[in-house]
């Protein structure tokens, strides 16, 4: 029953830890590897117009939840204008207003976007009204219905229907019916309008979307239209010139429809140009901004919200469970003998500052000198507490001596000996001396070497950038580590070090 309780508890802890981690990765976009960079686009719309000396009101359509992107930040830059935003169906409009405007004026709208394939796609909107068949004049009427009939016979659904129509419409050597319908459709806007006109004959809902190509370094970009078709469930985008379905990754949907991008009251000559710049940011910063936009408080109550100085403390503290789990594996499964449970972990933490090679040399030197002096104290027949205090004083004096001599010899790494936990060193010296007296030098040296080996392995685990990053950004994974530790606590099987002993016993038993 107790074993089942532990297994159920471990399962619950694992589910919680992995569930929270999956939410952070899938929903907020936190990376599972350190140093990940996210591509961020900064898009600036610059609107210029001439004031006429009276009140002016400028309207600019701006993105509203563009598909495939998360809006991380946006700014409205102007001088002497008040700014508001309002929703217009599937679009959003920024409004600049001022009481008295004269001369040439410039206002800016700037947005920062990050690629997000899981971003809400507004293509799932309420079902539109199906268009009525236009009253086509001849010869367009005959050409439209003949073309639609041919396309329908070679398609199976709305997507294949539109693709076949676009293929025929964009053919360099079009058939006669298409030639009639392609007149006056050289521009992208006219081309999309002609396609909408033709598709209305099949009663397929269509609309324009104005898109911007995200090209790094663009200074005078313009919007151009794409075609969207409703298939009965959602809006599907098509390139009006190639027929390819879906928006490319480097394309931003600015607004829906063919309404003017900018409108002006009390002014004249409004024109809009776009500038685009690409940069890289740490994915963690992008995820934090995305969480705020999603009204998710999970990162607001994470370690990332703490002051940087406190974050640095936890970056070290959260490594201790990794070292503790390494000790559990090495002692309970492998069978390595050590002096104490936490001593190797703390020594491993000291190795992080001294670096591994110097840490091994300094640790071995201090313990060896301390054991020799501890043997001398044994002859004085001291009580336990005074003896431990004496060992502690000796350890501190040895650390000071090593630091001074290292400095004089120009070995600055030797100064890092002060980072070793002196109480742990004193207890290690004491326990090694007691083990030497009670079990002999072989057992004492075995435990000492085992402690050093575990400290080295703990150092390698705790200094690897991936686990250190994961436990800080995803501390809920420590629940998974706790679950594994609980299961290891019920392990009663053989240790790996015991297999050799039992193998020798089996071999001797088989001999005649």
C-alpha positions as CSV (number, residue, x, y, z in Angstrom):
1,X,0.0,0.0,0.0
2,X,2.8,2.4,0.9
3,X,4.6,1.6,-2.4
4,X,1.4,2.4,-4.3
5,X,1.0,5.7,-2.4
6,X,4.5,6.7,-3.4
7,X,3.9,5.8,-7.1
8,X,0.7,7.7,-7.2
9,X,2.3,10.8,-5.6
10,X,5.2,10.6,-8.0
11,X,2.8,10.4,-10.9
12,X,0.9,13.5,-9.7
13,X,4.1,15.5,-9.2
14,X,5.3,14.5,-12.7
15,X,2.0,15.4,-14.3
16,X,2.0,18.9,-12.6
17,X,5.6,19.6,-13.4
18,X,5.4,18.5,-17.1
19,X,2.0,20.2,-17.5
20,X,3.2,23.6,-16.3
21,X,6.4,23.2,-18.4
22,X,4.3,22.3,-21.5
23,X,2.1,25.4,-21.0
24,X,5.1,27.7,-20.9
25,X,6.6,26.2,-24.0
26,X,3.5,25.8,-26.2
27,X,1.5,28.8,-25.1
28,X,4.1,31.4,-24.0
29,X,6.9,30.3,-26.3
30,X,9.6,29.8,-23.7
31,X,12.5,27.9,-25.2
32,X,13.8,24.6,-23.8
33,X,17.4,25.5,-24.6
34,X,19.5,28.4,-23.3
35,X,20.6,31.3,-25.5
36,X,17.7,30.9,-28.0
37,X,17.0,34.0,-30.1
38,X,13.7,35.0,-31.6
39,X,13.3,36.9,-34.8
40,X,11.5,40.2,-34.1
41,X,10.2,42.6,-36.7
42,X,9.8,46.3,-36.1
43,X,7.3,47.8,-38.5
44,X,6.8,51.6,-38.7
45,X,4.0,53.3,-40.6
46,X,4.7,56.9,-41.4
47,X,1.8,59.1,-42.4
48,X,2.3,62.6,-43.8
49,X,-0.4,65.2,-44.7
50,X,-0.8,68.9,-44.9
51,X,-2.8,70.8,-42.4
52,X,-5.2,73.6,-43.5
53,X,-5.2,75.7,-40.4
54,X,-8.2,74.1,-38.7
55,X,-9.0,71.0,-36.6
56,X,-7.8,67.8,-38.2
57,X,-8.6,64.2,-37.6
58,X,-6.4,61.5,-39.1
59,X,-7.4,57.8,-39.2
60,X,-5.1,54.9,-39.9
61,X,-6.0,51.2,-40.1
62,X,-3.6,49.2,-38.0
63,X,-3.1,45.4,-37.4
64,X,-5.5,43.5,-35.1
65,X,-4.2,40.1,-34.1
66,X,-2.3,39.4,-37.3
67,X,-2.2,35.7,-38.2
68,X,1.1,34.1,-37.4
69,X,2.4,36.9,-35.2
70,X,2.2,38.1,-31.7
71,X,2.2,41.9,-31.2
72,X,4.8,42.5,-28.5
73,X,4.6,46.3,-28.4
74,X,3.1,49.2,-30.2
75,X,3.7,53.0,-30.1
76,X,1.9,56.0,-31.4
77,X,4.4,58.9,-32.1
78,X,3.1,62.4,-32.8
79,X,3.5,65.9,-31.5
80,X,0.5,67.9,-30.5
81,X,-2.0,65.2,-31.3
82,X,-4.3,63.2,-29.1
83,X,-4.4,59.4,-30.0
84,X,-7.1,56.8,-29.5
85,X,-7.9,53.5,-31.1
86,X,-11.2,51.9,-32.0
87,X,-12.4,48.6,-33.4
88,X,-14.0,48.5,-36.8
89,X,-15.3,44.9,-37.2
90,X,-12.3,42.8,-38.0
91,X,-10.1,45.8,-38.3
92,X,-8.7,48.4,-35.9
93,X,-8.1,52.1,-36.5
94,X,-5.8,54.6,-34.8
95,X,-7.2,58.2,-34.6
96,X,-5.0,61.3,-34.2
97,X,-6.8,64.5,-33.6
98,X,-5.7,68.1,-33.0
99,X,-7.6,71.4,-32.7
100,X,-5.4,73.5,-35.0
101,X,-3.1,72.0,-37.6
102,X,-1.2,74.0,-40.2
103,X,1.6,73.0,-42.6
104,X,3.2,69.6,-43.2
105,X,2.5,67.0,-40.4
106,X,4.0,63.6,-39.8
107,X,2.7,60.9,-37.4
108,X,4.1,57.4,-36.8
109,X,2.6,54.1,-35.8
110,X,5.2,51.5,-34.7
111,X,4.6,47.9,-33.8
112,X,7.0,45.1,-32.7
113,X,6.0,41.6,-33.8
114,X,7.4,38.1,-33.1
115,X,6.6,35.1,-35.1
116,X,4.1,32.8,-33.4
117,X,2.6,29.9,-35.3
118,X,0.1,29.4,-32.5
119,X,-1.2,33.0,-32.6
120,X,-4.9,33.4,-32.8
121,X,-6.0,33.5,-36.4
122,X,-8.9,35.7,-37.1
123,X,-9.7,33.7,-40.2
124,X,-12.2,31.9,-38.0
125,X,-14.8,34.7,-38.0
126,X,-18.6,34.7,-38.2
127,X,-20.0,33.2,-41.4
128,X,-20.2,35.9,-44.0
129,X,-23.2,36.5,-46.3
130,X,-23.0,34.6,-49.6
131,X,-22.9,37.0,-52.6
132,X,-25.6,37.2,-55.2
133,X,-24.7,36.4,-58.8
134,X,-23.8,39.7,-60.5
135,X,-25.7,40.8,-63.6
136,X,-22.7,40.3,-66.0
137,X,-22.9,42.1,-69.3
138,X,-22.1,40.3,-72.5
139,X,-19.6,39.0,-73.5
140,X,-18.4,38.7,-69.8
141,X,-21.5,36.7,-68.9
142,X,-20.8,33.9,-71.3
143,X,-17.0,34.0,-70.5
144,X,-17.6,33.8,-66.7
145,X,-20.0,31.0,-66.7
146,X,-18.1,29.0,-69.3
147,X,-14.9,29.4,-67.2
148,X,-16.6,28.5,-64.0
149,X,-18.2,25.4,-65.5
150,X,-14.8,24.2,-66.8
151,X,-13.1,24.9,-63.4
152,X,-15.9,23.2,-61.5
153,X,-15.5,20.0,-63.6
154,X,-11.8,19.8,-62.6
155,X,-12.2,20.5,-58.9
156,X,-13.6,18.8,-55.8
157,X,-14.0,21.5,-53.2
158,X,-13.6,25.2,-52.7
159,X,-9.8,25.1,-52.3
160,X,-9.2,23.1,-55.5
161,X,-11.8,25.3,-57.3
162,X,-10.0,28.5,-56.5
163,X,-6.6,27.0,-57.3
164,X,-7.8,25.9,-60.7
165,X,-9.4,29.3,-61.4
166,X,-6.2,31.1,-60.4
167,X,-4.1,28.8,-62.5
168,X,-6.2,29.5,-65.6
169,X,-6.5,33.2,-64.8
170,X,-2.7,33.6,-64.5
171,X,-1.8,31.5,-67.5
172,X,0.7,33.3,-69.7
173,X,-1.2,32.0,-72.7
174,X,-4.8,32.3,-71.5
175,X,-7.8,30.7,-73.2
176,X,-10.3,33.0,-74.9
177,X,-12.7,33.3,-72.0
178,X,-9.9,34.3,-69.6
179,X,-8.5,36.8,-72.0
180,X,-11.9,38.6,-72.0
181,X,-12.0,38.6,-68.2
182,X,-8.4,39.7,-67.7
183,X,-8.8,43.1,-69.4
184,X,-7.8,46.0,-67.2
185,X,-6.4,43.8,-64.5
186,X,-2.7,44.6,-64.6
187,X,-2.4,46.0,-61.1
188,X,-2.7,43.7,-58.1
189,X,-5.8,45.6,-56.8
190,X,-7.6,45.2,-60.1
191,X,-6.6,41.6,-60.4
192,X,-8.1,40.8,-57.0
193,X,-11.3,42.7,-57.8
194,X,-11.7,40.8,-61.1
195,X,-11.2,37.5,-59.3
196,X,-13.8,38.5,-56.7
197,X,-16.1,39.5,-59.5
198,X,-15.7,36.1,-61.2
199,X,-16.0,34.0,-58.0
200,X,-19.3,35.9,-57.1
201,X,-20.7,34.0,-60.1
202,X,-20.1,30.8,-58.1
203,X,-21.6,32.4,-55.0
204,X,-18.3,32.0,-53.1
205,X,-17.6,34.7,-50.5
206,X,-14.4,36.6,-51.1
207,X,-12.6,39.6,-49.7
208,X,-9.3,41.5,-50.0
209,X,-6.7,41.6,-47.3
210,X,-3.9,44.2,-47.4
211,X,-0.5,42.7,-46.7
212,X,3.0,44.0,-46.2
213,X,6.1,42.1,-47.2
214,X,8.5,42.0,-44.2
215,X,11.9,42.7,-45.9
216,X,14.6,43.9,-43.6
217,X,15.8,47.4,-44.4
218,X,12.6,48.5,-46.2
219,X,12.2,52.3,-46.1
220,X,9.3,53.1,-48.4
221,X,7.2,49.9,-48.4
222,X,3.6,49.8,-49.6
223,X,0.7,47.4,-48.9
224,X,-0.6,45.2,-51.6
225,X,-3.8,43.1,-51.8
226,X,-4.3,39.3,-51.4
227,X,-7.4,37.3,-52.0
228,X,-9.3,35.5,-49.3
229,X,-12.0,32.9,-49.9
230,X,-14.5,31.5,-47.5
231,X,-14.8,27.7,-47.7
232,X,-17.8,27.3,-45.4
233,X,-15.6,27.1,-42.2
234,X,-12.9,29.6,-42.4
235,X,-11.2,32.3,-44.6
236,X,-8.4,30.9,-46.7
237,X,-5.7,33.1,-48.3
238,X,-4.5,32.8,-51.9
239,X,-1.7,34.6,-53.7
240,X,-3.6,36.3,-56.6
241,X,-0.7,35.9,-59.0
242,X,0.5,32.4,-58.2
243,X,-2.4,30.7,-56.6
244,X,-0.4,29.5,-53.7
245,X,-2.4,29.0,-50.5
246,X,-1.6,30.6,-47.2
247,X,0.5,33.6,-46.2
248,X,4.3,33.3,-46.3
249,X,6.1,33.6,-43.0
250,X,7.6,37.0,-44.1
251,X,4.2,38.6,-44.8
252,X,2.1,40.6,-42.4
253,X,-1.7,41.1,-42.7
254,X,-2.3,44.8,-42.1
255,X,-6.0,45.0,-42.5
256,X,-9.0,43.4,-44.2
257,X,-10.9,44.9,-47.1
258,X,-10.2,47.6,-49.7
259,X,-11.0,50.6,-47.6
260,X,-8.4,53.4,-47.7
261,X,-5.5,52.9,-45.4
262,X,-5.5,56.4,-44.1
263,X,-8.3,59.0,-44.0
264,X,-8.0,62.7,-43.2
265,X,-10.5,65.3,-42.1
266,X,-9.4,68.9,-41.9
267,X,-6.3,68.2,-44.0
268,X,-5.2,67.0,-47.5
269,X,-2.6,64.9,-49.3
270,X,-2.4,62.0,-46.7
271,X,0.2,59.4,-47.8
272,X,1.6,56.4,-45.9
273,X,4.9,54.6,-46.2
274,X,6.3,51.6,-44.3
275,X,9.7,50.9,-42.9
276,X,10.7,47.4,-41.7
277,X,13.6,46.3,-39.6
278,X,14.5,42.8,-38.3
279,X,16.4,42.1,-35.1
280,X,16.9,39.3,-32.6
281,X,15.9,39.2,-29.0
282,X,16.2,36.6,-26.3
283,X,13.2,34.3,-26.5
284,X,12.6,34.7,-22.8
285,X,12.0,38.4,-23.1
286,X,9.6,37.8,-26.1
287,X,7.7,35.2,-24.0
288,X,7.4,37.6,-21.1
289,X,5.8,40.2,-23.4
290,X,3.6,37.6,-25.0
291,X,2.4,36.5,-21.5
292,X,1.4,40.0,-20.6
293,X,-0.6,40.3,-23.8
294,X,-2.3,37.0,-23.1
295,X,-3.1,38.2,-19.5
296,X,-1.2,35.2,-18.2
297,X,0.2,35.8,-14.8
298,X,2.3,32.6,-14.7
299,X,5.5,34.5,-15.5
300,X,4.6,37.4,-13.2
301,X,4.9,34.9,-10.3
302,X,8.0,33.2,-11.6
303,X,11.6,33.6,-10.7
304,X,12.0,35.8,-13.7
305,X,10.0,38.5,-11.9
306,X,12.5,38.7,-9.0
307,X,15.2,41.4,-8.8
308,X,18.3,40.4,-10.7
309,X,20.4,40.0,-7.6
310,X,17.9,37.6,-6.1
311,X,17.6,35.7,-9.4
312,X,21.4,35.1,-9.3
313,X,21.0,33.6,-5.8
314,X,18.4,31.2,-7.0
315,X,20.4,30.3,-10.1
316,X,22.8,28.7,-7.6
317,X,20.3,27.3,-5.1
318,X,18.3,25.5,-7.7
319,X,21.4,23.6,-8.7
320,X,21.5,21.9,-5.3
321,X,18.6,19.5,-6.1
322,X,20.5,18.4,-9.3
323,X,23.5,17.6,-7.2
324,X,21.4,15.9,-4.6
325,X,19.7,13.6,-7.2
326,X,23.2,12.8,-8.6
327,X,24.2,11.7,-5.1
328,X,21.0,9.6,-4.8
329,X,21.8,7.8,-8.0
330,X,25.5,7.3,-7.2
331,X,24.9,6.0,-3.7
332,X,21.7,4.0,-4.0
333,X,22.1,2.6,-7.5
334,X,25.9,2.6,-8.2
335,X,26.9,2.1,-4.6
336,X,29.6,4.8,-4.2
337,X,30.6,5.4,-0.6
338,X,30.9,9.0,0.5
339,X,31.3,11.0,3.7
340,X,27.8,12.3,4.3
341,X,25.1,13.2,1.8
342,X,25.5,16.9,1.3
343,X,29.2,17.3,1.6
344,X,29.9,16.3,-2.1
345,X,27.2,18.7,-3.3
346,X,28.7,21.7,-1.4
347,X,32.1,20.8,-2.6
348,X,30.8,20.7,-6.1
349,X,29.3,24.2,-5.6
350,X,32.8,25.3,-4.5
351,X,34.3,23.7,-7.6
352,X,32.0,26.1,-9.7
353,X,34.1,29.0,-8.4
354,X,37.5,27.4,-8.2
355,X,37.2,25.5,-11.5
356,X,37.5,21.7,-11.5
357,X,41.2,21.1,-11.6
358,X,42.2,23.7,-9.1
359,X,39.3,22.6,-6.9
360,X,40.5,19.0,-6.8
361,X,44.0,20.1,-6.0
362,X,43.0,22.4,-3.2
363,X,40.4,20.0,-1.7
364,X,42.9,17.1,-1.7
365,X,45.6,19.3,-0.1
366,X,43.4,20.7,2.6
367,X,41.9,17.3,3.6
368,X,45.3,15.6,3.6
369,X,46.9,18.3,5.8
370,X,43.9,18.4,8.0
371,X,43.9,14.6,8.5
372,X,47.6,14.7,9.5
373,X,46.9,17.4,12.1
374,X,43.8,15.6,13.3
375,X,45.9,12.5,14.1
376,X,48.1,14.7,16.3
377,X,45.0,16.0,18.1
378,X,44.0,12.4,18.7
379,X,47.0,12.0,21.0
380,X,45.8,15.0,23.1
381,X,42.7,13.0,24.1
382,X,40.3,15.9,23.6
383,X,36.6,15.8,24.0
384,X,34.4,15.7,20.8
385,X,33.3,19.3,20.7
386,X,36.7,20.9,21.5
387,X,38.3,18.6,19.0
388,X,35.8,19.6,16.2
389,X,36.4,23.3,17.1
390,X,40.1,22.7,16.9
391,X,39.8,21.0,13.5
392,X,37.7,24.0,12.3
393,X,40.4,26.4,13.5
394,X,43.1,24.4,11.8
395,X,41.1,24.3,8.5
396,X,40.7,28.1,8.5
397,X,44.4,28.5,9.2
398,X,45.3,26.1,6.4
399,X,43.1,28.0,4.0
400,X,44.7,31.2,4.9
401,X,48.2,29.8,4.5
402,X,47.3,28.3,1.1
403,X,45.9,31.6,0.0
404,X,49.0,33.6,1.1
405,X,51.5,31.1,-0.5
406,X,49.5,31.0,-3.7
407,X,49.4,34.7,-4.0
408,X,53.2,35.0,-3.4
409,X,53.8,32.3,-6.1
410,X,51.6,34.2,-8.6
411,X,48.9,31.4,-8.5
412,X,45.8,33.6,-8.2
413,X,43.5,30.5,-8.5
414,X,44.8,29.5,-5.1
415,X,42.9,32.5,-3.6
416,X,39.7,30.7,-4.4
417,X,40.3,28.2,-1.6
418,X,38.4,30.6,0.6
419,X,35.3,29.6,-1.3
420,X,35.3,26.1,0.2
421,X,32.7,25.5,2.9
422,X,35.0,25.3,5.9
423,X,32.6,23.5,8.2
424,X,32.1,20.8,5.7
425,X,35.8,20.5,5.3
426,X,36.2,20.2,9.1
427,X,33.5,17.5,9.3
428,X,35.1,15.6,6.3
429,X,38.5,15.6,8.1
430,X,36.9,14.5,11.3
431,X,34.9,11.6,9.7
432,X,37.8,10.5,7.6
433,X,40.0,10.3,10.7
434,X,37.3,8.4,12.6
435,X,36.9,6.0,9.7
436,X,40.6,5.5,9.5
437,X,40.8,4.5,13.2
438,X,37.7,2.3,13.1
439,X,37.8,0.6,9.7
440,X,41.3,1.1,8.5
441,X,43.0,3.3,5.9
442,X,41.5,1.4,3.0
443,X,37.9,2.2,3.9
444,X,38.7,5.8,4.8
445,X,40.5,6.4,1.5
446,X,37.7,4.6,-0.4
447,X,35.1,6.9,1.1
448,X,37.3,10.0,0.6
449,X,37.8,9.2,-3.1
450,X,34.1,8.4,-3.5
451,X,33.2,11.7,-2.0
452,X,35.6,13.4,-4.5
453,X,34.2,11.5,-7.4
454,X,30.6,12.4,-6.5
455,X,31.6,16.0,-6.1
456,X,33.2,16.0,-9.6
457,X,30.1,14.4,-11.2
458,X,27.9,16.8,-9.3
459,X,30.0,19.7,-10.6
460,X,29.7,18.4,-14.2
461,X,25.9,18.2,-13.8
462,X,25.5,21.6,-12.1
463,X,27.7,23.5,-14.5
464,X,26.2,22.1,-17.7
465,X,24.2,25.1,-19.2
466,X,21.1,23.0,-20.2
467,X,20.1,21.6,-16.8
468,X,21.0,24.9,-15.1
469,X,18.8,26.8,-17.5
470,X,15.9,24.4,-17.3
471,X,15.6,24.4,-13.5
472,X,15.7,28.2,-13.4
473,X,13.3,28.9,-16.2
474,X,11.1,25.8,-15.5
475,X,11.5,25.3,-11.7
476,X,8.4,23.1,-11.9
477,X,10.6,20.4,-13.4
478,X,12.0,20.0,-9.8
479,X,8.7,18.3,-9.1
480,X,9.6,15.7,-11.7
481,X,13.0,15.4,-10.0
482,X,11.3,15.1,-6.6
483,X,9.1,12.3,-8.1
484,X,12.1,10.4,-9.3
485,X,13.8,10.9,-5.9
486,X,10.7,9.5,-4.1
487,X,10.7,6.4,-6.4
488,X,14.5,5.9,-5.8
489,X,13.7,6.0,-2.1
490,X,11.7,2.8,-2.5
491,X,14.5,1.1,-4.5
492,X,15.7,-2.0,-2.6
493,X,17.5,-3.8,-5.5
494,X,21.2,-4.6,-5.9
495,X,23.7,-1.8,-6.3
496,X,26.0,-1.9,-9.3
497,X,29.0,-2.2,-7.0
498,X,27.5,-5.3,-5.4
499,X,27.1,-7.2,-8.7
500,X,30.9,-7.7,-8.9
501,X,31.0,-9.2,-5.4
502,X,28.1,-11.5,-6.0
503,X,29.6,-12.5,-9.4
504,X,32.8,-13.6,-7.7
505,X,30.7,-15.6,-5.2
506,X,28.8,-17.3,-8.0
507,X,32.0,-18.1,-9.8
508,X,33.6,-19.7,-6.7
509,X,30.5,-21.7,-6.0
510,X,30.5,-23.3,-9.5
511,X,34.1,-24.6,-9.1
512,X,34.3,-28.4,-8.2
